[in-house]
């Protein structure tokens, strides 16, 4: 990054973002808080968001209104924590997983950073690539595998160039996606009888739907500061949080309601779920929707592969080349392509499990990070982020115990169901809530509040790796 008054990267679009996870210097900072609305809205205007509403009704058996309420609750919780974390980015100018070092220590942070890399750069990348390739195949009639290759290539190219091109893509694609999905929402909701009797409701269906929506929305939280670190230090932090949170909550809640209304889509039964969804639309609108699903998948996955690469660099690996972030992004694209190819046959069932399992580690991670942030209010943390000697065993212990206790006792998945949901099926899957609470309480009890230090943060241009 630039030093003194000379920007190295600045606001250039067709330039590969240099370096890795170093702090962004003042000359390279640019942008305004309101841009975060489309930064987060565009990636959520896609089919995987719609599919959560489908799961809530066709998979969990909720009626339309109960499904919408459950998903709104999950989205609100996820968007709120995302807003808090986003507002911290402009201060130190580093990615979210670098900020996480304060809570976990330099080495201890490798665990959540590795999970983040797998979730974003591989898991979410594969899930969204599948939906995009299905849509492109339905639109063009080309083989799904060929469409998958085209979608992955577009995603990797944008992510290779980095932050500025990503922000530009999200900005200019937002109007297209918002217009198409607004028309889809009017058509689908207009043809729906919200009072229709639901299918057989699964035990704990409401909380399952809350968990699925929370897993989706909170799954963006480990990315939060990645897209606010380039903002000027003078930006209004409250505005940063509000625009980032609304960018998640508004499109996610609307499209999940559309999915809940479109109950003709059967979870995991259609060879091409996007084609099944658009079959109920007029031909021209169906074609436009398939195009929007493809473009929306790209909007989501450029964030996934970019942030996955940043998290990977937070493992502390010393890669000896200037474009290390860009090269890692290409590597994640290749792995994600292979995983997406293998998951084409049963995308619906895999997505349901993936949504719920995401929250199993994100919940405890949030518990530790938010409590640590609260404990360190009024203290400096910049010196901890690039200090290999920084240790915080309380954070690591709280995270591991939170994951193990919550999963062992409360997990409610087909491979494993914990003793508590077996005894009380109406609980659904509240693993993420228990994990959050256990990790937060344990970290608070094991940690000592640092002494107040209200010195201003220095402008740094050194490495955070």
C-alpha positions as a Python dict, from the first residue, in 0.01 Angstrom:
ca = {
    (1, 'X'): (0, 0, 0),
    (2, 'X'): (101, 361, -39),
    (3, 'X'): (299, 558, 213),
    (4, 'X'): (314, 930, 291),
    (5, 'X'): (100, 1106, 26),
    (6, 'X'): (158, 867, -264),
    (7, 'X'): (-119, 614, -340),
    (8, 'X'): (-6, 283, -483),
    (9, 'X'): (-349, 137, -558),
    (10, 'X'): (-588, 426, -495),
    (11, 'X'): (-921, 399, -678),
    (12, 'X'): (-791, 242, -999),
    (13, 'X'): (-1018, -29, -1142),
    (14, 'X'): (-804, -214, -1397),
    (15, 'X'): (-513, -274, -1162),
    (16, 'X'): (-432, -577, -951),
    (17, 'X'): (-463, -491, -583),
    (18, 'X'): (-109, -534, -447),
    (19, 'X'): (0, -716, -136),
    (20, 'X'): (-213, -915, 102),
    (21, 'X'): (-359, -812, 438),
    (22, 'X'): (-147, -506, 514),
    (23, 'X'): (-316, -197, 663),
    (24, 'X'): (-452, 42, 401),
    (25, 'X'): (-265, 371, 420),
    (26, 'X'): (-446, 704, 407),
    (27, 'X'): (-349, 793, 47),
    (28, 'X'): (-507, 469, -78),
    (29, 'X'): (-835, 522, 110),
    (30, 'X'): (-1145, 631, -79),
    (31, 'X'): (-1521, 580, -100),
    (32, 'X'): (-1829, 674, 103),
    (33, 'X'): (-2044, 488, 353),
    (34, 'X'): (-2355, 465, 132),
    (35, 'X'): (-2171, 246, -122),
    (36, 'X'): (-2190, -38, 131),
    (37, 'X'): (-2561, -76, 61),
    (38, 'X'): (-2506, -210, -290),
    (39, 'X'): (-2182, -380, -188),
    (40, 'X'): (-2396, -609, 27),
    (41, 'X'): (-2730, -590, -155),
    (42, 'X'): (-2601, -715, -491),
    (43, 'X'): (-2452, -1040, -354),
    (44, 'X'): (-2783, -1118, -183),
    (45, 'X'): (-2997, -1064, -492),
    (46, 'X'): (-2944, -1423, -606),
    (47, 'X'): (-3111, -1762, -610),
    (48, 'X'): (-2949, -1903, -298),
    (49, 'X'): (-3129, -1630, -101),
    (50, 'X'): (-3459, -1730, -260),
    (51, 'X'): (-3390, -2094, -180),
    (52, 'X'): (-3393, -2031, 196),
    (53, 'X'): (-3757, -1927, 165),
    (54, 'X'): (-3823, -2243, -34),
    (55, 'X'): (-3663, -2449, 243),
    (56, 'X'): (-3868, -2278, 513),
    (57, 'X'): (-4196, -2383, 348),
    (58, 'X'): (-4122, -2692, 139),
    (59, 'X'): (-3845, -2828, 361),
    (60, 'X'): (-3941, -2723, 714),
    (61, 'X'): (-4318, -2711, 656),
    (62, 'X'): (-4393, -2357, 777),
    (63, 'X'): (-4685, -2152, 650),
    (64, 'X'): (-4603, -1839, 452),
    (65, 'X'): (-4639, -1582, 732),
    (66, 'X'): (-4458, -1792, 994),
    (67, 'X'): (-4180, -1855, 746),
    (68, 'X'): (-4143, -1483, 671),
    (69, 'X'): (-4136, -1397, 1041),
    (70, 'X'): (-3874, -1664, 1118),
    (71, 'X'): (-3650, -1552, 833),
    (72, 'X'): (-3687, -1185, 924),
    (73, 'X'): (-3573, -1264, 1279),
    (74, 'X'): (-3270, -1459, 1155),
    (75, 'X'): (-3181, -1185, 907),
    (76, 'X'): (-3217, -913, 1168),
    (77, 'X'): (-2980, -1088, 1407),
    (78, 'X'): (-2724, -1156, 1136),
    (79, 'X'): (-2745, -805, 989),
    (80, 'X'): (-2704, -642, 1330),
    (81, 'X'): (-2376, -814, 1410),
    (82, 'X'): (-2259, -751, 1053),
    (83, 'X'): (-2325, -379, 1102),
    (84, 'X'): (-2121, -370, 1422),
    (85, 'X'): (-1822, -545, 1265),
    (86, 'X'): (-1838, -339, 944),
    (87, 'X'): (-1811, -15, 1140),
    (88, 'X'): (-1470, -120, 1274),
    (89, 'X'): (-1301, -151, 934),
    (90, 'X'): (-1207, 212, 866),
    (91, 'X'): (-1023, 250, 1197),
    (92, 'X'): (-723, 25, 1135),
    (93, 'X'): (-772, -52, 766),
    (94, 'X'): (-722, -428, 790),
    (95, 'X'): (-944, -726, 697),
    (96, 'X'): (-1187, -878, 944),
    (97, 'X'): (-971, -1183, 1011),
    (98, 'X'): (-676, -961, 1101),
    (99, 'X'): (-897, -774, 1350),
    (100, 'X'): (-988, -1116, 1490),
    (101, 'X'): (-627, -1158, 1608),
    (102, 'X'): (-693, -926, 1902),
    (103, 'X'): (-949, -1173, 2039),
    (104, 'X'): (-769, -1499, 1954),
    (105, 'X'): (-400, -1414, 1948),
    (106, 'X'): (-176, -1433, 1644),
    (107, 'X'): (-150, -1814, 1636),
    (108, 'X'): (-488, -1888, 1788),
    (109, 'X'): (-654, -1686, 1512),
    (110, 'X'): (-537, -1948, 1260),
    (111, 'X'): (-832, -2168, 1358),
    (112, 'X'): (-1116, -1927, 1271),
    (113, 'X'): (-914, -1799, 973),
    (114, 'X'): (-887, -2154, 836),
    (115, 'X'): (-1260, -2212, 889),
    (116, 'X'): (-1334, -1881, 717),
    (117, 'X'): (-1115, -1980, 420),
    (118, 'X'): (-1300, -2307, 379),
    (119, 'X'): (-1644, -2154, 428),
    (120, 'X'): (-1600, -1863, 188),
    (121, 'X'): (-1334, -1959, -62),
    (122, 'X'): (-1454, -2316, -104),
    (123, 'X'): (-1799, -2380, 51),
    (124, 'X'): (-1996, -2067, -40),
    (125, 'X'): (-1805, -2037, -366),
    (126, 'X'): (-1920, -2386, -467),
    (127, 'X'): (-2281, -2331, -357),
    (128, 'X'): (-2323, -2006, -550),
    (129, 'X'): (-2138, -2135, -854),
    (130, 'X'): (-2386, -2423, -875),
    (131, 'X'): (-2688, -2190, -873),
    (132, 'X'): (-2527, -1960, -1130),
    (133, 'X'): (-2436, -2246, -1362),
    (134, 'X'): (-2786, -2396, -1338),
    (135, 'X'): (-2935, -2058, -1432),
    (136, 'X'): (-2698, -2003, -1723),
    (137, 'X'): (-2764, -2355, -1850),
    (138, 'X'): (-3142, -2303, -1834),
    (139, 'X'): (-3104, -1970, -2015),
    (140, 'X'): (-2873, -2086, -2293),
    (141, 'X'): (-2937, -2459, -2321),
    (142, 'X'): (-2565, -2528, -2282),
    (143, 'X'): (-2434, -2815, -2064),
    (144, 'X'): (-2425, -2733, -1694),
    (145, 'X'): (-2055, -2818, -1660),
    (146, 'X'): (-1961, -2576, -1937),
    (147, 'X'): (-2174, -2306, -1777),
    (148, 'X'): (-2008, -2378, -1444),
    (149, 'X'): (-1667, -2320, -1601),
    (150, 'X'): (-1780, -1988, -1752),
    (151, 'X'): (-1931, -1865, -1424),
    (152, 'X'): (-1622, -1961, -1222),
    (153, 'X'): (-1391, -1792, -1473),
    (154, 'X'): (-1584, -1463, -1451),
    (155, 'X'): (-1578, -1475, -1071),
    (156, 'X'): (-1208, -1549, -1046),
    (157, 'X'): (-1108, -1276, -1294),
    (158, 'X'): (-1292, -1005, -1097),
    (159, 'X'): (-1160, -1131, -763),
    (160, 'X'): (-807, -1150, -908),
    (161, 'X'): (-803, -775, -972),
    (162, 'X'): (-934, -712, -621),
    (163, 'X'): (-1120, -461, -408),
    (164, 'X'): (-1186, -175, -651),
    (165, 'X'): (-1312, -386, -940),
    (166, 'X'): (-1530, -584, -699),
    (167, 'X'): (-1686, -267, -558),
    (168, 'X'): (-1746, -137, -910),
    (169, 'X'): (-1913, -460, -1023),
    (170, 'X'): (-2142, -462, -718),
    (171, 'X'): (-2238, -99, -784),
    (172, 'X'): (-2327, -129, -1153),
    (173, 'X'): (-2496, -468, -1131),
    (174, 'X'): (-2719, -357, -841),
    (175, 'X'): (-2970, -166, -1055),
    (176, 'X'): (-3012, -459, -1296),
    (177, 'X'): (-3061, -715, -1021),
    (178, 'X'): (-3290, -493, -813),
    (179, 'X'): (-3517, -415, -1110),
    (180, 'X'): (-3552, -778, -1221),
    (181, 'X'): (-3610, -921, -876),
    (182, 'X'): (-3857, -643, -790),
    (183, 'X'): (-4072, -750, -1085),
    (184, 'X'): (-4032, -1116, -987),
    (185, 'X'): (-4142, -1035, -633),
    (186, 'X'): (-4457, -858, -755),
    (187, 'X'): (-4548, -1146, -988),
    (188, 'X'): (-4478, -1430, -745),
    (189, 'X'): (-4630, -1266, -438),
    (190, 'X'): (-4931, -1157, -644),
    (191, 'X'): (-5005, -1517, -741),
    (192, 'X'): (-4964, -1654, -389),
    (193, 'X'): (-5232, -1734, -135),
    (194, 'X'): (-5053, -1649, 192),
    (195, 'X'): (-5328, -1821, 390),
    (196, 'X'): (-5284, -2158, 220),
    (197, 'X'): (-5240, -2450, 454),
    (198, 'X'): (-4873, -2545, 504),
    (199, 'X'): (-4733, -2892, 447),
    (200, 'X'): (-4655, -3114, 746),
    (201, 'X'): (-4443, -2903, 980),
    (202, 'X'): (-4115, -3050, 1101),
    (203, 'X'): (-4045, -3041, 1476),
    (204, 'X'): (-3885, -2709, 1563),
    (205, 'X'): (-3956, -2575, 1214),
    (206, 'X'): (-3969, -2210, 1319),
    (207, 'X'): (-3628, -2219, 1488),
    (208, 'X'): (-3486, -2421, 1199),
    (209, 'X'): (-3592, -2141, 964),
    (210, 'X'): (-3446, -1877, 1197),
    (211, 'X'): (-3121, -2073, 1205),
    (212, 'X'): (-3106, -2113, 827),
    (213, 'X'): (-3162, -1740, 772),
    (214, 'X'): (-2915, -1647, 1045),
    (215, 'X'): (-2657, -1889, 903),
    (216, 'X'): (-2693, -1721, 565),
    (217, 'X'): (-2679, -1360, 686),
    (218, 'X'): (-2428, -1404, 968),
    (219, 'X'): (-2213, -1603, 728),
    (220, 'X'): (-2112, -1266, 580),
    (221, 'X'): (-1989, -1134, 918),
    (222, 'X'): (-1634, -1275, 894),
    (223, 'X'): (-1608, -1066, 572),
    (224, 'X'): (-1738, -742, 722),
    (225, 'X'): (-1430, -520, 758),
    (226, 'X'): (-1283, -648, 429),
    (227, 'X'): (-1505, -401, 241),
    (228, 'X'): (-1488, -106, 480),
    (229, 'X'): (-1110, -94, 537),
    (230, 'X'): (-1054, 128, 231),
    (231, 'X'): (-1293, 397, 357),
    (232, 'X'): (-1134, 717, 491),
    (233, 'X'): (-1073, 736, 864),
    (234, 'X'): (-1306, 1037, 878),
    (235, 'X'): (-1611, 838, 761),
    (236, 'X'): (-1911, 828, 995),
    (237, 'X'): (-1893, 487, 1169),
    (238, 'X'): (-2265, 475, 1240),
    (239, 'X'): (-2343, 533, 873),
    (240, 'X'): (-2102, 254, 781),
    (241, 'X'): (-2285, 10, 1007),
    (242, 'X'): (-2633, 119, 898),
    (243, 'X'): (-2567, 91, 525),
    (244, 'X'): (-2384, -240, 560),
    (245, 'X'): (-2660, -388, 776),
    (246, 'X'): (-2945, -267, 554),
    (247, 'X'): (-2761, -396, 248),
    (248, 'X'): (-2798, -743, 396),
    (249, 'X'): (-3136, -723, 566),
    (250, 'X'): (-3350, -565, 293),
    (251, 'X'): (-3273, -788, -9),
    (252, 'X'): (-3236, -1105, 197),
    (253, 'X'): (-3572, -1064, 368),
    (254, 'X'): (-3752, -975, 45),
    (255, 'X'): (-3609, -1259, -162),
    (256, 'X'): (-3662, -1515, 112),
    (257, 'X'): (-4028, -1411, 119),
    (258, 'X'): (-4039, -1464, -258),
    (259, 'X'): (-3894, -1810, -207),
    (260, 'X'): (-4152, -1888, 61),
    (261, 'X'): (-4425, -1788, -183),
    (262, 'X'): (-4281, -1998, -466),
    (263, 'X'): (-4354, -2330, -295),
    (264, 'X'): (-4379, -2518, -623),
    (265, 'X'): (-4002, -2557, -603),
    (266, 'X'): (-3941, -2888, -421),
    (267, 'X'): (-3623, -2907, -214),
    (268, 'X'): (-3364, -3129, -376),
    (269, 'X'): (-3599, -3288, -631),
    (270, 'X'): (-3555, -3081, -945),
    (271, 'X'): (-3263, -3153, -1176),
    (272, 'X'): (-3231, -2776, -1225),
    (273, 'X'): (-3380, -2582, -928),
    (274, 'X'): (-3349, -2244, -1100),
    (275, 'X'): (-3540, -2369, -1403),
    (276, 'X'): (-3810, -2506, -1172),
    (277, 'X'): (-3839, -2167, -1002),
    (278, 'X'): (-3860, -1965, -1324),
    (279, 'X'): (-4105, -2208, -1489),
    (280, 'X'): (-4391, -2028, -1312),
    (281, 'X'): (-4292, -1690, -1462),
    (282, 'X'): (-4382, -1539, -1802),
    (283, 'X'): (-4118, -1640, -2062),
    (284, 'X'): (-3951, -1299, -2095),
    (285, 'X'): (-3939, -1247, -1719),
    (286, 'X'): (-3814, -1604, -1675),
    (287, 'X'): (-3523, -1538, -1909),
    (288, 'X'): (-3441, -1210, -1733),
    (289, 'X'): (-3453, -1387, -1397),
    (290, 'X'): (-3215, -1659, -1512),
    (291, 'X'): (-2975, -1386, -1626),
    (292, 'X'): (-3012, -1210, -1289),
    (293, 'X'): (-2944, -1536, -1102),
    (294, 'X'): (-2624, -1582, -1301),
    (295, 'X'): (-2507, -1225, -1243),
    (296, 'X'): (-2607, -1244, -875),
    (297, 'X'): (-2404, -1561, -826),
    (298, 'X'): (-2101, -1376, -963),
    (299, 'X'): (-2174, -1081, -732),
    (300, 'X'): (-2176, -1313, -430),
    (301, 'X'): (-1878, -1522, -526),
    (302, 'X'): (-1635, -1241, -600),
    (303, 'X'): (-1674, -1154, -232),
    (304, 'X'): (-1638, -1517, -128),
    (305, 'X'): (-1318, -1586, -317),
    (306, 'X'): (-1166, -1245, -234),
    (307, 'X'): (-1236, -1271, 140),
    (308, 'X'): (-1146, -1639, 144),
    (309, 'X'): (-804, -1547, 6),
    (310, 'X'): (-758, -1273, 268),
    (311, 'X'): (-847, -1517, 546),
    (312, 'X'): (-600, -1770, 406),
    (313, 'X'): (-323, -1510, 421),
    (314, 'X'): (-412, -1453, 787),
    (315, 'X'): (-283, -1803, 860),
    (316, 'X'): (60, -1641, 866),
    (317, 'X'): (204, -1797, 552),
    (318, 'X'): (485, -1596, 397),
    (319, 'X'): (418, -1606, 24),
    (320, 'X'): (711, -1452, -164),
    (321, 'X'): (530, -1271, -443),
    (322, 'X'): (370, -931, -480),
    (323, 'X'): (28, -1049, -596),
    (324, 'X'): (-9, -1313, -325),
    (325, 'X'): (-376, -1234, -258),
    (326, 'X'): (-460, -1254, -627),
    (327, 'X'): (-278, -1585, -673),
    (328, 'X'): (-451, -1738, -370),
    (329, 'X'): (-787, -1626, -513),
    (330, 'X'): (-715, -1820, -832),
    (331, 'X'): (-629, -2126, -626),
    (332, 'X'): (-956, -2105, -435),
    (333, 'X'): (-1142, -2071, -764),
    (334, 'X'): (-993, -2396, -890),
    (335, 'X'): (-1080, -2586, -570),
    (336, 'X'): (-1430, -2435, -561),
    (337, 'X'): (-1489, -2537, -922),
    (338, 'X'): (-1403, -2898, -843),
    (339, 'X'): (-1631, -2902, -537),
    (340, 'X'): (-1918, -2737, -727),
    (341, 'X'): (-1883, -2991, -1009),
    (342, 'X'): (-1910, -3278, -760),
    (343, 'X'): (-2219, -3121, -598),
    (344, 'X'): (-2432, -3064, -907),
    (345, 'X'): (-2634, -3384, -853),
    (346, 'X'): (-2791, -3300, -514),
    (347, 'X'): (-2756, -2925, -470),
    (348, 'X'): (-3072, -2870, -263),
    (349, 'X'): (-2997, -3116, 17),
    (350, 'X'): (-2633, -3010, 38),
    (351, 'X'): (-2733, -2644, 64),
    (352, 'X'): (-2975, -2706, 351),
    (353, 'X'): (-2706, -2878, 559),
    (354, 'X'): (-2442, -2620, 465),
    (355, 'X'): (-2658, -2327, 580),
    (356, 'X'): (-2713, -2471, 925),
    (357, 'X'): (-2360, -2599, 980),
    (358, 'X'): (-2207, -2259, 888),
    (359, 'X'): (-2363, -2108, 1197),
    (360, 'X'): (-2210, -2378, 1419),
    (361, 'X'): (-1873, -2200, 1415),
    (362, 'X'): (-1982, -1846, 1322),
    (363, 'X'): (-2197, -1821, 1638),
    (364, 'X'): (-1910, -1895, 1882),
    (365, 'X'): (-1670, -1680, 1678),
    (366, 'X'): (-1908, -1386, 1703),
    (367, 'X'): (-1946, -1444, 2076),
    (368, 'X'): (-1571, -1417, 2131),
    (369, 'X'): (-1513, -1125, 1892),
    (370, 'X'): (-1800, -910, 2020),
    (371, 'X'): (-1715, -966, 2386),
    (372, 'X'): (-1349, -897, 2320),
    (373, 'X'): (-1439, -577, 2139),
    (374, 'X'): (-1648, -470, 2436),
    (375, 'X'): (-1371, -549, 2682),
    (376, 'X'): (-1117, -350, 2480),
    (377, 'X'): (-1324, -34, 2440),
    (378, 'X'): (-1100, 264, 2506),
    (379, 'X'): (-781, 66, 2440),
    (380, 'X'): (-553, 41, 2140),
    (381, 'X'): (-532, -291, 1951),
    (382, 'X'): (-326, -195, 1647),
    (383, 'X'): (-2, -317, 1806),
    (384, 'X'): (-155, -660, 1871),
    (385, 'X'): (-255, -736, 1514),
    (386, 'X'): (91, -783, 1367),
    (387, 'X'): (264, -904, 1683),
    (388, 'X'): (349, -1278, 1646),
    (389, 'X'): (398, -1292, 2022),
    (390, 'X'): (41, -1183, 2102),
    (391, 'X'): (-148, -1463, 2276),
    (392, 'X'): (-505, -1472, 2404),
    (393, 'X'): (-581, -1826, 2527),
    (394, 'X'): (-911, -1707, 2675),
    (395, 'X'): (-1049, -1637, 2326),
    (396, 'X'): (-932, -1966, 2178),
    (397, 'X'): (-1058, -2165, 2476),
    (398, 'X'): (-1398, -1995, 2470),
    (399, 'X'): (-1433, -2055, 2095),
    (400, 'X'): (-1339, -2423, 2107),
    (401, 'X'): (-1555, -2496, 2411),
    (402, 'X'): (-1846, -2304, 2258),
    (403, 'X'): (-1828, -2510, 1938),
    (404, 'X'): (-1782, -2846, 2110),
    (405, 'X'): (-2050, -2800, 2376),
    (406, 'X'): (-2312, -2658, 2140),
    (407, 'X'): (-2256, -2918, 1866),
    (408, 'X'): (-2233, -3216, 2104),
    (409, 'X'): (-2553, -3127, 2288),
    (410, 'X'): (-2767, -2928, 2042),
    (411, 'X'): (-2675, -3021, 1681),
    (412, 'X'): (-2979, -3130, 1481),
    (413, 'X'): (-2853, -3270, 1152),
    (414, 'X'): (-2911, -3604, 984),
    (415, 'X'): (-2555, -3738, 1042),
    (416, 'X'): (-2572, -3642, 1410),
    (417, 'X'): (-2850, -3528, 1643),
    (418, 'X'): (-2756, -3420, 1994),
    (419, 'X'): (-2934, -3551, 2304),
    (420, 'X'): (-3126, -3228, 2371),
    (421, 'X'): (-3304, -3199, 2030),
    (422, 'X'): (-3371, -3575, 2047),
    (423, 'X'): (-3546, -3522, 2380),
    (424, 'X'): (-3709, -3191, 2280),
    (425, 'X'): (-3767, -3193, 1901),
    (426, 'X'): (-3955, -2862, 1915),
    (427, 'X'): (-3622, -2687, 1977),
    (428, 'X'): (-3521, -2734, 1615),
    (429, 'X'): (-3155, -2637, 1571),
    (430, 'X'): (-3037, -2369, 1815),
    (431, 'X'): (-2673, -2478, 1809),
    (432, 'X'): (-2557, -2136, 1689),
    (433, 'X'): (-2734, -1955, 1976),
    (434, 'X'): (-2594, -2188, 2240),
    (435, 'X'): (-2247, -2165, 2086),
    (436, 'X'): (-2264, -1787, 2086),
    (437, 'X'): (-2380, -1772, 2448),
    (438, 'X'): (-2128, -2027, 2580),
    (439, 'X'): (-1834, -1865, 2398),
    (440, 'X'): (-1934, -1512, 2499),
    (441, 'X'): (-1987, -1594, 2866),
    (442, 'X'): (-1671, -1804, 2890),
    (443, 'X'): (-1455, -1542, 2720),
    (444, 'X'): (-1594, -1270, 2948),
    (445, 'X'): (-1522, -1479, 3258),
    (446, 'X'): (-1169, -1581, 3152),
    (447, 'X'): (-1052, -1239, 3033),
    (448, 'X'): (-933, -938, 3223),
    (449, 'X'): (-1037, -596, 3097),
    (450, 'X'): (-728, -413, 2963),
    (451, 'X'): (-632, -82, 3118),
    (452, 'X'): (-779, 221, 2941),
    (453, 'X'): (-559, 365, 2667),
    (454, 'X'): (-710, 655, 2476),
    (455, 'X'): (-411, 750, 2265),
    (456, 'X'): (-501, 797, 1895),
    (457, 'X'): (-421, 516, 1657),
    (458, 'X'): (-111, 591, 1453),
    (459, 'X'): (-115, 589, 1073),
    (460, 'X'): (68, 272, 982),
    (461, 'X'): (189, 131, 655),
    (462, 'X'): (361, -179, 788),
    (463, 'X'): (265, -543, 732),
    (464, 'X'): (-9, -714, 930),
    (465, 'X'): (98, -1055, 809),
}
